[in-house]
Amino acid sequence: MSVGDKDNKIAYKLRGIVYFGDVHFTSRIINKKGDVWYHDGMTTKEKCIYEGPFKDIKSIHFAKDRKASILIYSIM
């Protein structure tokens, strides 16, 4: 995603998604290589579960029946 005009454009990259459902938050973390990791503190505890490359994720809108509620971007 880019913001600004053609002379002052700033590029952002999606780095995380927070999901909410059933009064519980979970998340997906996207590293610099584009790998996606899933975290749910109640079920995975301190571990993140590798889901695969971002391009292979079927839907970023939902994760395990929870709906995306926050997108986290970083400047490239």
N, C-alpha and C positions, 0 to 999 in steps of 0.2 A: 504494500500500500504506500502511496506517495501523497504528500500534502504540500501545497504551495504552488506558486506559479512556475513557469519554465526556467526562470533565472534563479529561483530560491527554493528548489524542491528538496524535501527531506523524505527519505525512504524509511519505512518501518517494516519490521518482520514480525509475524505472529509467533509468540514464544510460549503462550500458555492459555488454557481455557479452564474456567471454573464452572462446574455444573452444580445444579441444585434440584433436589427432588426428595420427597418423603422426609422433610425436615433434616436434610443431610447434604453436605457439600462434598464433592470429589473434584479431581482435576486431571488434566492432561498437560504434560510439559513437553515442549518441542525444543530439542537442542540445536546447536548451530549446523549440524550435519543433516537436520531434518528428521531425526528419529523421534518417535512419539512414545512417551512413557505415561502410564496411568497410575494414579495414586488415590487410594481410599483408606484413610487412617483406621477405619473400623475393621476393614477386611484384610488389607495388605500391611497394616501396621506401619513400620518405618520403611518398608520396601516399595519401590516403584516397579510396575510390571511393564516390560517392553511390549509395545503393540505393533511396531513396524515403522516403515517410512511414512512420512506424512502423506505422500501421494497415494498410498494404498489404503488410507483410512476412509471407510465408506461414508461416514457422516460425522462432521464436527459439531453438528447441532445437538446430538444426543450421545451420551455415554452411559451404558447400563441403565437405561430408562430414566436418566436424569437429563434435564434440559440445560443447554449452555446459557449462562447468565452473565458471565464476565469474560471479556477477551483481553489478553495482556500482550502488548506490543513493545518492542525495543527498537531504538534507532539502529539502522544498519551501519 
